């Protein structure tokens, strides 16, 4: 977008042009993506209404009402993300990055601890998790850094500087400790490097370094008496890699989750007969293991519906990468979509034992305001990228 300066008449012209462009964006909305996300939110509310029905005595709709409120706030965030031109984020990537880093760092000082982790900030009327919003904000910021250096994308020094920026939020989130969200940040960073055109040789080297880092954290460090992970984190990874060495207590969550998924069979057991969920045999059935509880209550049919909606949203998201009007928009779309894909795969996979348990919420379904609002805001950004890309390719839409 061109910058206008000078006379008042030029300012009026700029506002008029922006109004025309926004009208074109609204005419170019990706209605399939909107339909898919609306379906996910609806199914998520349906899941929460059943999964949490017996969690609060005398108030079966407690979590459902809260989640509906979060959805309403998230829709506002989606609309804002749609209206704002993505180029604004590119121009102000530095304030976005440092503000996000500061907010995540503050959590370590004043954050509220729960279940051994310090991830939340209590502002009185709302407790939010900055790292959830960071999944979007970090992508918007680092994409700006990459886009400003697009002509030097093959330069190893640029790749190293991108890694340097990405490592900061990853380490801060890892220190909370929140291994799952740190992995989401890393996955998004890798996707952004790929979309930006980083040479395969550099990507291969980065892959090798990542494998070495995993070895240091899981094996080399502990063998030398240096532990990077907390006890429960090591236990989760041990249960995934070497189930035969896993203790009975450490296997409990996974075994109950697999039992819940299997007991749902084709049509599900319903809300009242889903004993794994109703009798609280399955811990965290409204957050980390919400897919297992939903599969128990609604069966293969309900789980297939949910996964089909995810597939629709991911397909439309990947398509947006191809219609983006510029490199920055493409990098942002790639980072958002791959981060979403990573969260879906890990969360669903861990409920069935095909991925390690990491505490990643299921997008648009798990109970929680931060995740819902951040994900809907990310969808708004995707819609903005799609609409402006279509307008750029077809000026008649203006």
C-alpha positions in Angstrom: 0.0 0.0 0.0 1.3 3.4 -0.9 2.0 5.9 1.8 0.3 9.3 1.5 1.6 12.5 3.1 1.0 16.2 2.8 -2.2 18.0 2.1 -5.6 17.2 3.7 -7.0 16.3 0.3 -4.5 13.6 -0.1 -5.5 12.2 3.2 -9.1 12.1 2.1 -8.1 10.3 -1.1 -6.2 7.7 0.9 -9.2 7.0 3.1 -11.4 6.8 0.1 -9.1 4.3 -1.6 -8.9 2.2 1.5 -12.7 2.2 1.7 -12.9 1.0 -1.9 -10.3 -1.7 -1.2 -12.1 -2.9 1.9 -15.3 -3.2 0.0 -13.5 -5.3 -2.6 -12.1 -7.5 0.2 -15.6 -8.0 1.7 -16.8 -9.1 -1.8 -13.9 -11.6 -2.1 -14.4 -13.4 1.2 -13.6 -17.1 1.3 -17.0 -18.4 2.3 -15.9 -22.0 2.4 -13.3 -21.1 5.0 -15.9 -19.1 7.0 -18.3 -22.1 6.8 -15.6 -24.5 7.9 -14.6 -22.4 10.9 -18.3 -21.7 11.9 -18.8 -25.5 11.7 -15.8 -26.1 14.0 -17.0 -23.6 16.5 -20.5 -25.1 16.5 -19.2 -28.6 16.9 -16.8 -27.4 19.6 -19.7 -25.9 21.6 -21.7 -29.1 21.1 -18.7 -31.1 22.4 -18.2 -28.8 25.4 -21.9 -29.0 26.3 -21.7 -32.7 26.7 -18.1 -33.2 27.9 -18.4 -30.7 30.8 -22.0 -31.3 31.8 -21.1 -33.0 35.0 -18.0 -30.9 35.9 -19.8 -28.3 38.0 -22.6 -29.5 40.3 -25.9 -27.7 39.8 -24.7 -25.8 36.8 -24.3 -28.1 33.8 -23.9 -25.2 31.3 -21.2 -23.4 33.2 -18.3 -24.0 30.8 -20.6 -23.8 27.8 -21.8 -20.3 28.7 -18.2 -19.2 29.2 -17.1 -20.6 25.9 -20.0 -18.9 24.1 -18.7 -15.6 25.6 -15.2 -16.4 24.4 -16.6 -17.1 20.9 -18.3 -13.7 20.8 -15.1 -11.9 21.7 -13.3 -14.1 19.1 -15.7 -13.1 16.4 -14.9 -9.4 17.2 -11.2 -10.3 16.9 -11.9 -12.0 13.6 -13.6 -9.0 12.2 -10.7 -6.7 13.3 -8.2 -9.1 11.7 -10.3 -9.0 8.4 -10.5 -5.2 8.3 -6.8 -4.5 9.0 -4.6 -4.6 6.0 -1.8 -7.2 6.6 0.7 -4.7 5.3 0.2 -2.8 8.6 1.7 -5.8 10.5 4.6 -5.8 8.1 5.4 -2.2 8.7 5.1 -2.5 12.5 6.7 -5.9 13.0 9.3 -4.7 15.5 6.7 -3.3 18.0 4.6 -6.4 17.6 7.6 -8.7 18.2 9.0 -6.9 21.2 5.6 -6.3 22.8 4.9 -10.1 22.4 8.2 -11.0 23.9 7.7 -8.7 26.8 4.2 -10.0 27.5 5.4 -13.6 27.4 8.4 -12.7 29.7 6.1 -11.0 32.2 4.3 -14.3 32.7 7.4 -15.7 34.3 7.3 -12.9 36.9 3.7 -12.2 37.6 1.9 -15.1 36.0 -0.5 -17.4 37.7 0.8 -21.0 38.3 -1.4 -24.0 37.6 -0.5 -27.7 37.2 3.1 -27.0 37.6 3.3 -24.3 34.9 3.1 -20.5 34.9 1.3 -19.6 31.7 -1.5 -17.3 32.7 -1.9 -13.6 33.6 -4.9 -12.6 35.7 -6.3 -9.2 34.9 -9.3 -9.5 37.2 -12.2 -10.2 34.9 -10.2 -12.5 32.6 -7.3 -14.8 32.9 -5.4 -15.1 29.6 -2.5 -17.0 28.2 -0.1 -14.7 26.3 1.7 -17.7 24.6 -1.6 -18.5 22.8 -1.8 -15.0 21.3 1.9 -15.3 20.6 1.2 -18.1 18.1 -0.3 -15.4 15.8 1.7 -12.4 16.8 5.1 -14.1 16.5 4.2 -15.2 13.0 3.1 -11.7 12.0 6.4 -10.2 13.4 8.9 -12.7 12.1 7.2 -12.7 8.7 7.9 -9.0 8.5 11.6 -9.5 9.2 11.8 -12.1 6.5 9.8 -10.1 3.9 12.0 -7.1 4.4 15.0 -9.2 3.4 13.3 -11.2 0.6 16.1 -10.6 -1.9 18.6 -12.2 0.4 16.5 -15.2 1.3 19.2 -17.6 0.2 21.8 -15.9 2.4 22.7 -18.1 5.4 23.1 -15.1 7.6 19.5 -14.1 7.1 18.4 -17.6 8.0 20.5 -17.4 11.2 19.0 -14.1 12.1 15.5 -15.5 11.6 16.4 -18.4 13.9 17.8 -15.9 16.4 14.4 -14.1 16.5 12.4 -17.3 16.7 14.5 -18.9 19.4 13.6 -16.0 21.9 9.9 -16.7 22.2 10.5 -20.5 22.0 12.8 -20.4 25.0 10.6 -18.1 27.0 7.6 -20.4 26.5 9.7 -23.5 27.1 10.8 -22.0 30.5 7.2 -21.6 31.7 7.3 -24.7 31.2 5.1 -25.3 28.1 6.8 -27.7 25.8 3.8 -28.1 23.5 3.4 -24.4 22.7 7.1 -24.1 22.2 6.9 -26.8 19.6 4.1 -25.0 17.9 6.3 -21.9 17.6 9.1 -24.0 16.2 6.8 -25.6 13.6 5.4 -22.2 12.5 9.0 -20.9 12.2 10.0 -23.8 10.0 6.9 -23.3 7.8 7.7 -19.6 7.3 11.3 -20.4 6.3 10.0 -22.9 3.7 7.4 -20.5 2.2 9.9 -17.7 2.1 12.1 -19.7 -0.3 14.9 -20.8 2.1 17.2 -23.2 0.1 16.7 -26.9 0.7 20.3 -27.3 1.8 19.8 -24.8 4.6 16.5 -26.5 5.6 18.3 -29.8 5.7 21.0 -28.4 8.0 18.3 -26.9 10.3 16.6 -30.3 10.4 19.9 -31.9 11.4 20.4 -29.3 14.1 16.9 -29.9 15.4 17.6 -33.6 15.6 20.8 -32.9 17.5 19.0 -30.6 19.9 16.4 -33.3 20.6 19.2 -35.8 21.3 20.8 -33.4 23.7 17.6 -32.7 25.5 16.4 -36.3 25.8 19.6 -38.4 26.0 22.9 -36.6 26.0 22.1 -34.0 28.6 20.5 -36.4 31.1 23.4 -38.9 30.7 25.7 -36.1 31.8 23.5 -35.2 34.8 21.9 -32.1 33.0 18.1 -32.2 32.8 16.3 -29.8 30.5 12.9 -31.3 31.1 10.7 -31.6 34.2 9.9 -35.0 35.5 6.4 -35.2 34.1 7.6 -34.1 30.7 10.3 -36.8 30.6 7.7 -39.3 31.7 5.4 -38.4 28.9 8.1 -38.8 26.3 9.3 -42.0 27.8 5.8 -43.5 27.6 5.6 -42.5 23.9 9.0 -43.8 22.9 9.3 -46.8 25.3 5.8 -47.8 26.5 7.2 -50.9 28.1 9.3 -48.8 30.4 6.4 -46.5 31.4 5.1 -46.8 35.0 1.4 -47.5 35.7 0.7 -44.0 36.9 2.4 -42.5 33.9 0.4 -44.6 31.5 -2.9 -43.8 33.2 -4.0 -40.7 31.1 -3.1 -42.4 27.8 -4.8 -45.7 28.6 -8.0 -43.9 29.7 -7.9 -41.8 26.6 -7.6 -44.8 24.3 -10.4 -46.5 26.2 -12.6 -43.5 25.8 -12.0 -43.3 22.0 -12.6 -47.0 21.5 -15.7 -47.2 23.6 -17.5 -44.6 21.5 -17.6 -47.1 18.6 -19.7 -45.9 15.6 -22.5 -43.7 17.1 -21.1 -42.9 20.5 -22.4 -43.7 24.0 -24.2 -40.4 24.6 -23.6 -37.9 27.4 -25.0 -39.9 30.3 -23.5 -43.3 29.3 -20.0 -42.0 28.6 -18.6 -43.2 31.8 -14.9 -42.3 31.1 -15.9 -38.7 30.9 -18.9 -38.5 33.3 -17.2 -40.3 36.1 -14.0 -38.4 35.5 -11.8 -41.4 34.8 -10.3 -39.3 31.9 -8.5 -36.3 33.4 -8.5 -32.9 31.5 -11.5 -34.1 29.4 -12.5 -30.6 28.6 -9.0 -29.4 27.5 -6.1 -31.6 26.5 -8.2 -34.8 26.0 -11.4 -33.2 24.7 -11.2 -35.2 21.5 -11.2 -38.5 23.4 -14.3 -37.4 25.4 -16.0 -36.2 22.3 -15.3 -39.5 20.5 -16.7 -41.4 23.5 -19.9 -39.5 23.5 -20.4 -39.0 19.7 -18.5 -42.0 18.3 -16.8 -42.4 14.9 -19.5 -40.3 13.2 -19.0 -37.3 15.4 -15.2 -37.6 15.3 -15.3 -37.9 11.5 -17.4 -34.8 11.2 -14.9 -32.9 13.4 -11.9 -34.1 11.4 -13.7 -33.4 8.1 -14.2 -29.7 9.2 -10.5 -29.5 10.1 -9.6 -30.8 6.7 -11.8 -28.2 5.0 -10.3 -25.3 7.0 -6.7 -26.5 6.3 -7.4 -26.9 2.6 -8.7 -23.4 2.3 -5.9 -22.1 4.4 -3.3 -23.7 2.2 -5.1 -22.3 -0.8 -4.7 -18.8 0.7 -0.9 -19.2 0.6 -1.2 -19.5 -3.2 -3.4 -16.5 -3.7 -1.6 -14.1 -1.4 -0.8 -10.8 -3.0 2.8 -10.6 -1.8 5.5 -12.6 0.0 4.7 -11.3 3.4 1.1 -12.4 3.2 2.1 -15.8 1.9 4.6 -16.3 4.8 2.0 -15.3 7.4 -0.6 -17.6 5.9 1.9 -20.5 5.8 2.9 -20.0 9.4 -0.7 -19.8 10.6 -1.9 -22.8 8.7 1.0 -25.1 9.6 0.8 -24.1 13.3 -2.9 -25.0 13.2 -2.1 -28.3 11.4 0.6 -29.1 14.0 -1.8 -28.5 16.9 -4.6 -30.6 15.4 -2.3 -33.5 14.6 -0.5 -33.6 18.0 -3.7 -33.2 20.1 -5.7 -35.8 18.2 -2.7 -38.1 17.9 -1.9 -38.0 21.6 -5.4 -39.1 22.5 -4.8 -42.3 20.5 -1.1 -42.9 21.3 0.4 -41.9 18.0 1.9 -38.6 19.3 3.4 -37.7 22.7 1.3 -36.0 25.3 2.3 -32.3 25.3 -0.7 -30.4 26.6 -1.6 -28.7 23.3 -5.3 -27.6 23.2 -7.5 -28.7 20.3 -8.2 -25.6 18.2 -11.8 -24.3 18.3 -12.9 -27.1 20.6 -10.9 -27.2 23.9 -12.3 -25.2 26.8 -10.4 -21.9 27.1 -10.7 -18.3 26.0 -7.2 -17.5 24.9 -7.0 -20.3 22.4 -10.5 -19.6 21.0 -9.9 -15.8 20.6 -6.4 -16.2 19.2 -7.5 -18.8 16.6 -10.5 -16.7 15.5 -8.2 -13.7 15.1 -5.8 -15.8 13.0 -8.8 -16.8 10.8 -9.5 -13.1 10.4 -6.0 -12.5 9.2 -6.3 -15.4 6.7 -9.5 -13.9 5.4 -7.8 -10.5 5.0 -5.0 -12.1 3.1 -7.4 -14.0 0.8 -9.6 -11.0 0.1 -6.7 -8.6 -0.7 -5.0 -11.3 -2.8 -8.2 -11.7 -4.9 -8.6 -8.0 -5.3 -5.0 -7.6 -6.4 -5.4 -10.3 -9.1 -8.8 -9.0 -10.3 -9.1 -5.2 -10.0 -12.7 -5.4 -11.1 -13.6 -6.7 -7.6 -12.8 -3.2 -6.3 
